Amino acid sequence: MSRLRYRIVFALLGVFSLVLVYQYATVMLGSSPRRPASTSTTLPERGPILDRNGRVLALQTQLDTVAAWTPDLQDIEETSRLLAEILDTDGKDVRRRLDSSLSYVVLRRNLTPGQSDQIQQLRSEGFLRGISLRPDHGRSYPERELAAALLGYVGVDNVGLDGVEYSLNDVLSPRPGTSRFGDQVFLTIDVAVQAEAERIARQSRETHNADSTMLLVMDSNSGDILAYASSPSFDPNEFQRYTAEQRRNRPATRVYEPGSVFKVFSLASFMHLGGVGPQDQFQTSEGYSDDAESFLIRDLGNYGTINAEGIIKYSSNVGAAYAADTVDADSFYHMLRRFGFGERTGVELSGEERGLLRQPELWSGRSRQTISIGQEIGVTAMQIMAAAGALANKGVLVKPQIVKRIVSADGKIQYETEREPVRQVVSQSVADRMLDYMYSSTVDGTAQRIAVDGVKIAAKTGTAEVFDSEIGQYSDSAFVASTLAIFPKDAPQIVAYMVIDNPKEGEFYGGRIATTPLKELADYIVPYLGIPTEDDIILEHSGQVAISEPRMPKLGDTVPDFTGMPKRLLLPLYEREDISIEMSGNGWVVQQDPPAGTDITPQMTIRLVLE
C-alpha cells in the first residue's frame, strides 16, 4: 500500500508541474489570451465622466493592449514600421521601446477596434512575430486632450491618479456589496466652450512661444466653471508618455505673482474700508517713495493727477501705492483674505494650492504698496476667478464649482450642486463701481483691444515680473501677461481670465497680448450662450395669442384664394352643382387652378393641390 501511495503522490506532482510549466509558457511566450466572455459581464464598471450637457469625456471600455515579447521579435525594423503606421506614432519611438532590455513591453493601451483588427490581420499573415494583443478593461477618453488637466487619469488598476478621476475616485468606483457600477459624474464644463478655450490657449502659447497658458471661463452667477483650459496639455489615454509638467493642473496648482490685475481687488478693498473715495486725487508724475526714500515705484507713463478710476484705467502703480497708504496693513490683509487669497477655493480637485499671503506682522515697510500692485503675493488662477466672481455678484463671493451633479447607474440623482455664496466681501456699490472702472479700461485704457461691439466688457490687464531666485531679484526677461474680463458689465454672466506665462517672442504686456485672446473668446461665447447685446432688437408681447378658426371663402363672381385651406373645409364644394371640384393630395391647399380672381363661369372646373 505504501508504494501505491508514493506512486499516486508522484503522479499528482507530475501533473501539477506540467500545469505550472504550461501556464508559465503561456504568459512568458506572449500567447494572446482570448476575451473572457463568461466573466466580462461581472466585472465592476467605473462610472463615466460627462460634461454639463451629457457629452462623454471618460468611460470604461474593453479594448486591447498591444505588447511585445522581445525574445520572439524578428525583423525589429519592419515590426516598428508596421506598428507605427497602425498606431499613428513615431517609428523611432516604437523601435526604441522594442529595443528594451525588458522581455515584456507594453506598447499601447486602449487600441481602437480598427487598430486591433489591423494588428490581428498582420499576425495571421505571419508578420509581427512576438507581438500580442491582450483584452483590457480600462479607461478611455474619447475627446483625448480636451479638459485633460481637469479630468486627470487612471492607472492600470482603474484607480484615479489625478484630476477628477482622483478626487472623486470613491464616487466613480463601484461600492463593494452594493452595485458593480460606479456613479456618473457630470461636470460643469461645456464641451463647446472648453474646445474653443483650449484652441485659443494653445494658439496663444505657440504665437508667443510661452512656457504655458491658462484660460478659465466661469458662469459668474452660479460659480460653474464652463471652461478649464491649460496648455501644454496631454492625452490621458497615454498619460505615461508625458512629463509631469505637461500633466500639471496649472489653474489650481501654479502659484505666481498676478501683477496689475490684482489692483481691482486692492482698490476695492481700500474703497470698502473707506480709505479711498471716487473723488480722491493722486499725483503720479514723480512716482511713489516712502518717507525714507528706501524704494521708488514708477508708472510706464506719466498720468499726472488721477482719481480712483484712473488707477484702474491706466493701471497706475503709483496711484495704487498712494491708495495703499490710506489703510493699515492689518485691515488690508483681512480684506484680501475675505476675497479668498491665501486659502483654497474648495473646488473638487486634489492638490489645490493656497497661494502665498503672509501675515501682516511679516510684511516689510513696502509690502502694502507692492501687494497693492500684485507683487509680493502668490495666487492661483482659480483664486483670481473666485475673487472676480465677488465683483460680478454685487460683492458676494461665490464658491466655484466643477461638478454639476452625480447620478447613480439607475438614473437617480445622488448629488446636485447649487449656487453656494460664501460671504459678502465688499458692498454692492463698491463692486458696481469697480466694474465701471474696469469698463473704462476697455474704452480708452489699457484693455482697449478686448472691446466687442454691442457688449460692455469690464476688464483689467496685468504684466507681472517674475522673481528670479538665482539672482535674488526680479527678472528683466521673464513676465506673466494676463487679462481678467467680466461681461456684460451691467448684468454680469461671464468671468474669463487669460494667463500667458513667460512669453518669449514678440511683446509681453498683458494689454497687448492677453486681451485679444479674450476678445476671440467673447466673440464666440456671446452668440453661443445667447448673451444679449446692445444691437439686439427686443420685442415685448403680452404672452396671449388669439387663434381664429379658418372659414370657407365665399364663391362670388370670382374664384377666391384657397391657399392654406384645410381639406375638411373644402369638402362642401363637392355638393355644388354650378362648378366642378378636383382635389389631389391631403392636408392644406398649396396650389390652385385657375388662380384667385378669375371670373367664375358655369360648370367651370377648379383644381386644388394639397400637401
C-alpha positions as CSV (number, residue, x, y, z in Angstrom):
1,M,0.0,0.0,0.0
2,S,2.9,2.4,0.8
3,R,4.3,2.0,-2.7
4,L,0.9,2.7,-4.3
5,R,0.6,5.9,-2.2
6,Y,4.0,7.0,-3.4
7,R,3.1,6.4,-7.0
8,I,-0.2,8.4,-6.6
9,V,1.7,11.3,-4.9
10,F,4.4,11.4,-7.6
11,A,1.8,11.2,-10.3
12,L,-0.1,14.2,-8.9
13,L,3.1,16.2,-8.5
14,G,3.9,15.4,-12.1
15,V,0.5,16.7,-13.3
16,F,0.8,19.8,-11.2
17,S,4.3,20.5,-12.6
18,L,3.0,20.2,-16.1
19,V,0.2,22.6,-15.4
20,L,2.7,25.2,-14.0
21,V,5.0,24.8,-16.9
22,Y,2.1,25.3,-19.4
23,Q,0.9,28.4,-17.6
24,Y,4.4,29.8,-17.4
25,A,4.9,29.3,-21.1
26,T,1.5,30.8,-21.9
27,V,2.4,34.0,-20.0
28,M,6.1,34.3,-20.9
29,L,5.9,33.4,-24.6
30,G,3.3,36.1,-25.3
31,S,0.4,33.9,-26.3
32,S,-2.6,36.2,-26.7
33,P,-5.4,35.3,-24.2
34,R,-8.9,35.1,-25.5
35,R,-11.5,37.6,-24.4
36,P,-13.3,36.0,-21.4
37,A,-16.9,36.3,-22.5
38,S,-18.3,34.5,-19.5
39,T,-16.7,36.8,-16.9
40,S,-16.7,40.2,-18.6
41,T,-20.3,40.9,-17.6
42,T,-19.5,40.5,-13.9
43,L,-16.5,42.9,-13.8
44,P,-17.0,46.1,-11.9
45,E,-17.5,49.2,-14.1
46,R,-16.2,52.6,-13.2
47,G,-18.7,55.4,-13.8
48,P,-18.4,57.7,-16.7
49,I,-17.5,61.4,-16.6
50,L,-19.6,63.8,-18.7
51,D,-19.9,67.5,-19.5
52,R,-22.9,69.5,-18.3
53,N,-24.9,68.5,-21.4
54,G,-24.1,64.8,-21.2
55,R,-21.2,64.6,-23.7
56,V,-19.0,61.7,-22.6
57,L,-15.5,62.7,-21.5
58,A,-14.4,59.4,-19.8
59,L,-15.8,55.9,-19.8
60,Q,-14.8,52.3,-19.1
61,T,-14.0,50.2,-22.1
62,Q,-12.9,46.8,-23.0
63,L,-10.1,47.5,-25.5
64,D,-7.0,45.7,-26.5
65,T,-3.5,46.3,-25.3
66,V,-0.7,45.6,-27.7
67,A,2.5,44.3,-26.2
68,A,5.8,42.7,-27.3
69,W,7.6,39.6,-26.1
70,T,11.1,40.8,-27.1
71,P,12.8,37.4,-27.2
72,D,10.5,36.3,-30.1
73,L,10.8,39.5,-32.1
74,Q,12.0,39.1,-35.7
75,D,13.0,42.0,-38.0
76,I,12.5,44.7,-35.4
77,E,12.9,47.5,-38.1
78,E,9.9,46.2,-40.1
79,T,7.9,45.5,-37.0
80,S,8.5,49.1,-35.8
81,R,7.4,50.5,-39.1
82,L,4.2,48.4,-39.3
83,L,3.2,49.2,-35.7
84,A,4.0,52.9,-36.1
85,E,1.7,53.1,-39.2
86,I,-1.2,51.4,-37.3
87,L,-0.7,53.3,-34.0
88,D,-0.1,56.6,-35.8
89,T,3.1,57.3,-33.9
90,D,6.8,57.8,-34.5
91,G,8.5,54.7,-35.7
92,K,11.7,55.7,-33.8
93,D,9.8,55.7,-30.6
94,V,8.4,52.2,-31.3
95,R,11.8,51.0,-32.2
96,R,13.3,52.4,-29.0
97,R,10.7,50.6,-26.9
98,L,11.2,47.3,-28.8
99,D,15.0,47.5,-28.1
100,S,14.2,47.5,-24.4
101,S,16.2,45.2,-22.1
102,L,12.8,44.0,-20.7
103,S,11.3,40.8,-22.0
104,Y,7.7,42.0,-21.9
105,V,7.0,45.6,-23.1
106,V,3.5,47.2,-23.3
107,L,3.4,49.4,-26.4
108,R,0.0,50.9,-26.3
109,R,-3.2,50.5,-24.2
110,N,-6.8,51.2,-25.3
111,L,-6.4,50.4,-29.0
112,T,-9.3,51.3,-31.3
113,P,-11.1,48.3,-32.7
114,G,-9.7,49.2,-36.1
115,Q,-6.1,49.1,-34.8
116,S,-6.7,45.8,-33.2
117,D,-8.1,44.3,-36.4
118,Q,-5.1,45.6,-38.4
119,I,-2.6,44.0,-36.0
120,Q,-4.6,40.8,-35.9
121,Q,-4.7,40.6,-39.7
122,L,-0.9,41.1,-39.9
123,R,-0.3,38.4,-37.3
124,S,-2.4,36.0,-39.2
125,E,-0.3,36.7,-42.3
126,G,2.9,35.8,-40.5
127,F,4.0,39.3,-39.6
128,L,4.6,40.9,-36.2
129,R,6.2,37.9,-34.6
130,G,6.4,38.4,-30.9
131,I,3.6,41.0,-30.8
132,S,0.4,40.1,-28.9
133,L,-3.0,41.6,-28.2
134,R,-4.5,41.4,-24.7
135,P,-8.0,42.5,-23.8
136,D,-8.1,45.0,-21.0
137,H,-10.9,46.7,-19.1
138,G,-9.6,50.2,-18.9
139,R,-10.5,53.9,-19.2
140,S,-11.0,55.7,-22.4
141,Y,-11.1,59.4,-23.0
142,P,-12.8,59.9,-26.4
143,E,-12.0,63.6,-26.6
144,R,-8.3,62.9,-25.9
145,E,-6.6,66.1,-24.7
146,L,-9.8,68.0,-24.1
147,A,-10.1,69.1,-20.4
148,A,-7.3,66.7,-19.6
149,A,-6.0,68.8,-16.7
150,L,-9.4,68.7,-15.1
151,L,-10.2,65.1,-15.8
152,G,-6.9,63.6,-14.8
153,Y,-6.3,59.9,-15.5
154,V,-6.4,56.4,-14.0
155,G,-3.7,53.8,-13.5
156,V,-3.6,50.2,-14.9
157,D,-5.8,49.1,-12.0
158,N,-8.5,51.6,-13.0
159,V,-7.9,53.8,-9.9
160,G,-7.8,57.5,-10.3
161,L,-4.3,59.1,-10.1
162,D,-5.1,62.8,-10.8
163,G,-7.8,65.3,-11.5
164,V,-11.4,64.5,-11.0
165,E,-10.6,60.8,-11.5
166,Y,-8.6,61.0,-8.3
167,S,-10.6,63.4,-6.2
168,L,-13.9,61.6,-7.0
169,N,-12.4,58.1,-7.2
170,D,-14.7,56.8,-4.5
171,V,-17.8,58.1,-6.3
172,L,-16.7,56.8,-9.7
173,S,-15.7,53.4,-8.4
174,P,-18.3,50.8,-7.7
175,R,-19.0,50.3,-4.0
176,P,-18.4,46.7,-2.9
177,G,-21.6,44.9,-1.9
178,T,-23.9,47.5,-3.4
179,S,-23.5,47.7,-7.2
180,R,-21.0,46.7,-9.8
181,F,-21.4,50.1,-11.4
182,G,-19.9,53.4,-10.3
183,D,-21.8,56.7,-10.3
184,Q,-21.9,59.0,-13.3
185,V,-20.2,62.4,-12.7
186,F,-21.5,65.4,-14.7
187,L,-19.0,68.3,-14.8
188,T,-19.9,72.0,-15.1
189,I,-17.8,72.5,-18.2
190,D,-19.4,72.8,-21.6
191,V,-17.5,70.9,-24.3
192,A,-18.1,73.5,-26.9
193,V,-16.8,76.4,-24.7
194,Q,-13.9,74.1,-23.5
195,A,-12.8,73.3,-27.0
196,E,-12.8,77.0,-28.1
197,A,-10.9,78.0,-24.9
198,E,-8.3,75.3,-25.5
199,R,-7.8,76.3,-29.1
200,I,-7.3,79.9,-28.0
201,A,-4.9,78.9,-25.2
202,R,-2.9,76.7,-27.5
203,Q,-2.7,79.3,-30.2
204,S,-1.6,82.0,-27.8
205,R,1.2,79.7,-26.3
206,E,2.5,78.9,-29.8
207,T,2.3,82.5,-31.1
208,H,4.2,83.9,-28.2
209,N,6.5,80.9,-27.5
210,A,5.3,80.9,-23.9
211,D,6.1,78.3,-21.3
212,S,2.3,77.8,-20.7
213,T,-1.1,79.4,-21.0
214,M,-4.3,79.2,-19.0
215,L,-7.8,80.3,-19.9
216,L,-10.7,79.9,-17.5
217,V,-14.4,80.7,-18.1
218,M,-17.0,80.8,-15.3
219,D,-20.7,81.4,-15.0
220,S,-20.5,84.4,-12.7
221,N,-23.9,83.8,-11.2
222,S,-23.7,80.1,-10.3
223,G,-19.9,79.7,-10.0
224,D,-19.9,76.9,-12.6
225,I,-16.6,76.6,-14.4
226,L,-17.5,76.4,-18.1
227,A,-14.0,76.0,-19.4
228,Y,-10.8,75.0,-17.8
229,A,-8.0,75.2,-20.4
230,S,-4.3,74.7,-19.8
231,S,-1.6,74.4,-22.4
232,P,0.5,72.4,-23.0
233,S,-1.9,69.6,-22.3
234,F,-1.7,65.8,-22.6
235,D,-3.7,62.8,-23.7
236,P,-4.9,60.9,-20.6
237,N,-5.2,57.8,-22.8
238,E,-1.4,57.7,-22.8
239,F,-0.5,59.8,-19.8
240,Q,2.7,57.9,-19.3
241,R,4.2,59.4,-22.4
242,Y,4.1,62.9,-21.0
243,T,6.2,64.8,-18.4
244,A,4.9,65.8,-15.0
245,E,5.0,69.4,-16.2
246,Q,2.8,68.7,-19.2
247,R,0.3,66.8,-17.0
248,R,0.3,69.6,-14.4
249,N,-3.1,71.0,-13.3
250,R,-1.9,74.6,-13.6
251,P,-5.1,76.6,-12.8
252,A,-5.2,75.0,-9.3
253,T,-1.5,74.5,-8.5
254,R,0.6,77.1,-10.3
255,V,1.3,79.9,-7.8
256,Y,2.5,83.2,-9.3
257,E,2.5,86.9,-8.7
258,P,-0.5,88.3,-10.6
259,G,0.7,91.8,-11.4
260,S,-1.7,94.7,-12.2
261,V,-4.8,92.5,-12.5
262,F,-4.6,92.4,-8.7
263,K,-5.3,96.2,-8.5
264,V,-9.0,95.7,-8.8
265,F,-9.1,93.7,-5.5
266,S,-6.7,96.1,-3.8
267,L,-8.6,99.2,-4.8
268,A,-12.0,97.5,-4.0
269,S,-10.6,96.8,-0.5
270,F,-9.4,100.4,0.0
271,M,-12.8,101.8,-1.1
272,H,-14.7,99.3,1.1
273,L,-12.6,100.3,4.1
274,G,-13.3,103.9,3.5
275,G,-9.7,104.8,2.7
276,V,-10.3,105.9,-0.9
277,G,-13.3,107.6,-2.5
278,P,-14.3,108.2,-6.1
279,Q,-13.2,111.8,-6.0
280,D,-9.9,111.4,-4.3
281,Q,-6.9,112.6,-6.4
282,F,-3.4,111.1,-6.7
283,Q,-0.4,112.9,-8.2
284,T,1.6,110.3,-10.0
285,S,4.1,112.2,-12.1
286,E,7.0,111.9,-9.6
287,G,6.5,108.3,-8.7
288,Y,6.0,107.0,-5.2
289,S,8.6,106.7,-2.5
290,D,8.3,106.2,1.3
291,D,9.5,108.9,3.7
292,A,12.9,107.4,3.9
293,E,13.1,107.1,0.1
294,S,14.2,103.5,0.5
295,F,12.3,102.4,-2.6
296,L,10.7,104.0,-5.7
297,I,7.6,102.9,-7.6
298,R,7.0,104.3,-11.1
299,D,4.5,104.0,-13.9
300,L,5.1,103.2,-17.6
301,G,3.9,106.6,-18.5
302,N,3.2,110.0,-16.9
303,Y,-0.5,110.0,-16.0
304,G,-0.4,113.2,-14.0
305,T,-3.1,113.7,-11.4
306,I,-5.7,110.8,-11.5
307,N,-8.6,109.6,-9.4
308,A,-9.6,106.1,-8.3
309,E,-10.9,105.3,-11.8
310,G,-7.7,106.4,-13.4
311,I,-5.7,103.9,-11.2
312,I,-7.6,101.1,-13.0
313,K,-8.0,102.7,-16.4
314,Y,-4.3,103.4,-16.8
315,S,-3.1,100.6,-14.4
316,S,-1.1,103.1,-12.4
317,N,1.3,101.6,-9.9
318,V,2.0,105.0,-8.3
319,G,-1.7,105.7,-7.8
320,A,-2.3,102.2,-6.3
321,A,0.7,102.7,-3.9
322,Y,-0.6,106.1,-2.7
323,A,-4.1,104.5,-2.3
324,A,-2.5,101.8,-0.1
325,D,-1.3,104.5,2.3
326,T,-4.9,105.2,3.2
327,V,-5.4,101.9,5.1
328,D,-3.4,100.0,7.7
329,A,-1.7,96.7,6.9
330,D,-3.9,94.5,9.1
331,S,-7.1,95.8,7.5
332,F,-5.8,95.3,4.0
333,Y,-4.7,91.8,4.9
334,H,-8.1,90.8,6.2
335,M,-9.8,92.2,3.1
336,L,-7.6,90.1,0.8
337,R,-8.5,87.1,3.0
338,R,-12.1,87.9,2.5
339,F,-11.6,87.8,-1.3
340,G,-10.2,84.3,-0.8
341,F,-6.5,84.9,-1.2
342,G,-4.3,82.8,1.0
343,E,-6.8,79.9,1.1
344,R,-8.1,77.2,-1.2
345,T,-11.2,77.9,-3.2
346,G,-12.6,74.5,-2.2
347,V,-13.1,73.3,-5.8
348,E,-13.3,69.5,-6.1
349,L,-9.7,69.0,-7.1
350,S,-6.8,67.5,-5.2
351,G,-3.5,69.4,-4.8
352,E,-5.1,72.8,-5.0
353,E,-2.6,75.4,-3.6
354,R,-3.4,78.1,-1.0
355,G,-1.2,80.7,-2.7
356,L,1.1,83.0,-0.7
357,L,-0.2,85.7,1.6
358,R,2.0,86.4,4.6
359,Q,0.7,87.6,7.9
360,P,0.9,91.4,8.2
361,E,3.5,91.2,11.0
362,L,5.8,89.7,8.5
363,W,5.3,92.5,6.0
364,S,8.1,94.9,5.2
365,G,7.9,98.7,5.0
366,R,6.9,98.4,1.4
367,S,4.6,95.4,1.5
368,R,1.3,97.3,1.4
369,Q,2.4,99.2,-1.7
370,T,3.9,96.2,-3.6
371,I,1.0,93.9,-2.7
372,S,-1.5,96.5,-3.9
373,I,0.1,96.3,-7.4
374,G,0.2,92.4,-7.5
375,Q,3.7,91.8,-6.2
376,E,4.8,90.1,-3.0
377,I,1.7,87.9,-3.2
378,G,1.2,84.5,-4.8
379,V,-2.1,83.4,-6.3
380,T,-3.6,80.7,-8.4
381,A,-5.8,81.3,-11.5
382,M,-8.7,79.7,-9.6
383,Q,-8.3,82.2,-6.8
384,I,-8.4,85.1,-9.2
385,M,-11.6,83.6,-10.8
386,A,-13.3,83.2,-7.5
387,A,-12.4,86.8,-6.3
388,A,-13.5,88.3,-9.6
389,G,-16.9,86.5,-9.1
390,A,-17.4,88.6,-6.0
391,L,-17.2,91.8,-8.1
392,A,-19.7,90.3,-10.6
393,N,-22.1,89.2,-7.8
394,K,-22.6,92.6,-6.2
395,G,-19.8,92.0,-3.7
396,V,-20.7,88.3,-2.8
397,L,-18.0,85.7,-3.0
398,V,-19.5,82.5,-4.7
399,K,-17.7,79.2,-4.5
400,P,-16.5,78.0,-7.9
401,Q,-17.9,74.6,-9.0
402,I,-16.6,71.9,-11.3
403,V,-19.1,69.2,-10.5
404,K,-22.7,69.7,-11.7
405,R,-24.3,66.6,-10.4
406,I,-23.7,62.9,-9.6
407,V,-26.1,60.3,-10.9
408,S,-26.3,56.6,-10.0
409,A,-26.2,53.9,-12.6
410,D,-30.0,53.6,-12.4
411,G,-30.6,57.3,-13.0
412,K,-31.2,58.6,-9.5
413,I,-29.6,61.9,-8.7
414,Q,-27.2,61.4,-5.7
415,Y,-25.9,65.0,-5.5
416,E,-26.6,68.2,-7.4
417,T,-24.7,71.4,-6.8
418,E,-26.4,74.7,-6.0
419,R,-25.1,78.2,-6.0
420,E,-23.0,78.5,-2.9
421,P,-22.5,82.0,-1.6
422,V,-19.5,82.2,0.8
423,R,-19.6,85.7,2.2
424,Q,-20.2,89.4,1.4
425,V,-16.8,90.7,0.6
426,V,-17.5,94.3,-0.4
427,S,-20.6,96.4,-0.7
428,Q,-22.7,96.3,-3.8
429,S,-21.8,99.9,-4.5
430,V,-18.1,99.2,-4.4
431,A,-18.5,96.1,-6.6
432,D,-20.5,98.1,-9.2
433,R,-18.0,101.0,-9.1
434,M,-15.1,98.6,-9.8
435,L,-16.9,97.2,-12.9
436,D,-17.4,100.8,-14.1
437,Y,-13.7,101.4,-13.6
438,M,-12.8,98.2,-15.4
439,Y,-15.1,99.1,-18.3
440,S,-13.4,102.5,-18.7
441,S,-10.2,100.5,-19.3
442,T,-11.7,98.9,-22.3
443,V,-12.9,102.2,-23.7
444,D,-9.7,104.3,-23.6
445,G,-7.4,102.5,-21.2
446,T,-5.0,99.5,-21.2
447,A,-7.7,96.9,-22.2
448,Q,-9.0,98.6,-25.4
449,R,-8.1,95.6,-27.5
450,I,-10.7,93.5,-25.8
451,A,-13.7,95.6,-26.9
452,V,-16.6,93.7,-28.6
453,D,-19.3,95.5,-30.4
454,G,-22.6,95.6,-28.5
455,V,-21.2,94.1,-25.3
456,K,-19.8,96.2,-22.4
457,I,-16.8,94.3,-21.1
458,A,-15.2,95.2,-17.7
459,A,-11.6,94.2,-17.9
460,K,-8.2,94.6,-16.2
461,T,-4.8,93.9,-17.7
462,G,-1.7,92.8,-15.9
463,T,2.0,92.3,-16.6
464,A,3.9,90.8,-13.7
465,E,7.7,90.5,-13.4
466,V,8.9,87.0,-12.4
467,F,11.2,86.8,-9.4
468,D,14.4,85.0,-10.2
469,S,15.6,83.2,-7.1
470,E,19.0,82.6,-8.6
471,I,19.9,86.3,-8.7
472,G,17.7,87.3,-5.8
473,Q,15.7,89.9,-7.8
474,Y,13.0,90.3,-10.5
475,S,14.0,89.1,-13.9
476,D,14.2,91.6,-16.7
477,S,13.2,89.0,-19.3
478,A,10.5,86.8,-17.7
479,F,6.9,88.0,-17.3
480,V,3.4,86.8,-16.7
481,A,0.9,88.6,-19.0
482,S,-2.8,88.4,-18.1
483,T,-6.2,89.9,-18.5
484,L,-9.4,89.5,-16.4
485,A,-12.8,90.1,-18.0
486,I,-16.3,90.3,-16.7
487,F,-19.3,90.7,-19.1
488,P,-21.8,92.1,-19.8
489,K,-20.8,94.8,-17.4
490,D,-24.3,95.9,-16.3
491,A,-25.6,92.3,-15.8
492,P,-22.6,90.0,-15.5
493,Q,-22.9,86.5,-16.7
494,I,-19.3,85.5,-17.5
495,V,-15.9,85.8,-15.8
496,A,-12.9,84.9,-18.0
497,Y,-9.2,85.0,-17.2
498,M,-6.3,84.6,-19.6
499,V,-2.7,84.0,-18.4
500,I,0.3,83.8,-20.7
501,D,3.3,82.5,-18.7
502,N,6.8,83.8,-19.8
503,P,6.1,84.8,-23.5
504,K,9.5,84.8,-25.3
505,E,8.5,86.1,-28.7
506,G,7.1,89.5,-29.6
507,E,5.5,91.7,-26.9
508,F,4.9,90.7,-23.3
509,Y,2.5,93.3,-21.9
510,G,-0.9,91.9,-20.9
511,G,-2.7,94.8,-22.5
512,R,-1.1,93.8,-25.8
513,I,-1.2,90.0,-25.9
514,A,-3.7,88.8,-23.3
515,T,-6.6,91.0,-24.4
516,T,-7.1,89.8,-28.0
517,P,-7.5,86.1,-27.0
518,L,-10.3,87.1,-24.6
519,K,-11.9,89.2,-27.4
520,E,-11.9,86.0,-29.5
521,L,-13.5,84.1,-26.7
522,A,-16.2,86.7,-26.1
523,D,-16.9,86.8,-29.9
524,Y,-17.7,83.1,-29.6
525,I,-19.4,82.9,-26.2
526,V,-21.8,85.8,-26.7
527,P,-23.8,84.3,-29.5
528,Y,-23.3,80.7,-28.3
529,L,-24.8,81.4,-24.8
530,G,-27.3,83.9,-26.2
531,I,-25.9,86.8,-24.2
532,P,-27.9,89.9,-25.2
533,T,-26.1,92.7,-27.0
534,E,-26.9,96.4,-27.3
535,D,-27.7,95.8,-31.0
536,D,-30.3,93.2,-30.3
537,I,-34.0,94.1,-31.0
538,I,-36.1,93.1,-28.0
539,L,-39.8,92.5,-28.7
540,E,-42.3,92.5,-25.9
541,H,-45.5,90.6,-26.1
542,S,-48.4,90.1,-23.7
543,G,-48.0,86.3,-24.0
544,Q,-51.5,85.8,-25.2
545,V,-52.2,84.6,-28.8
546,A,-55.7,84.6,-30.3
547,I,-56.2,81.9,-32.9
548,S,-59.2,82.2,-35.2
549,E,-60.9,79.2,-36.8
550,P,-60.4,79.2,-40.6
551,R,-63.5,79.6,-42.7
552,M,-64.5,78.6,-46.2
553,P,-64.1,81.5,-48.6
554,K,-67.3,82.6,-50.3
555,L,-67.7,82.0,-54.0
556,G,-69.0,85.1,-55.7
557,D,-68.3,86.4,-59.2
558,T,-64.6,85.4,-58.9
559,V,-62.6,82.4,-57.7
560,P,-61.4,83.0,-54.1
561,D,-57.9,82.3,-52.8
562,F,-58.0,78.7,-51.4
563,T,-54.3,78.7,-50.4
564,G,-53.8,77.3,-46.9
565,M,-57.3,76.0,-46.5
566,P,-57.6,72.5,-44.9
567,K,-59.2,69.8,-46.9
568,R,-62.0,69.3,-44.4
569,L,-63.3,72.8,-45.0
570,L,-63.4,72.3,-48.8
571,L,-65.5,69.1,-48.8
572,P,-68.8,71.0,-49.1
573,L,-67.7,72.3,-52.5
574,Y,-68.4,68.8,-53.9
575,E,-72.1,69.5,-53.3
576,R,-72.3,72.5,-55.6
577,E,-73.9,71.9,-59.0
578,D,-72.6,75.1,-60.7
579,I,-68.9,74.2,-60.6
580,S,-66.7,71.0,-60.6
581,I,-64.0,70.5,-57.9
582,E,-60.9,68.3,-58.4
583,M,-58.7,67.8,-55.3
584,S,-55.4,65.8,-55.2
585,G,-53.4,65.1,-52.0
586,N,-54.2,65.7,-48.4
587,G,-53.6,68.4,-45.9
588,W,-53.7,72.1,-47.0
589,V,-54.0,73.8,-50.3
590,V,-50.7,74.7,-51.8
591,Q,-51.7,75.3,-55.4
592,Q,-54.9,76.1,-57.3
593,D,-56.1,76.5,-60.9
594,P,-57.5,78.8,-62.0
595,P,-55.8,81.4,-59.8
596,A,-57.7,83.6,-57.4
597,G,-59.6,86.5,-59.0
598,T,-60.6,84.5,-62.2
599,D,-64.2,85.1,-63.2
600,I,-66.4,82.2,-62.4
601,T,-68.2,80.6,-65.4
602,P,-71.0,78.0,-65.3
603,Q,-69.7,74.4,-64.9
604,M,-66.0,75.6,-64.7
605,T,-63.6,73.2,-63.0
606,I,-61.4,74.3,-60.1
607,R,-58.4,72.1,-59.4
608,L,-56.7,72.1,-56.0
609,V,-53.4,70.6,-55.0
610,L,-53.0,69.8,-51.2
611,E,-50.0,68.8,-49.2
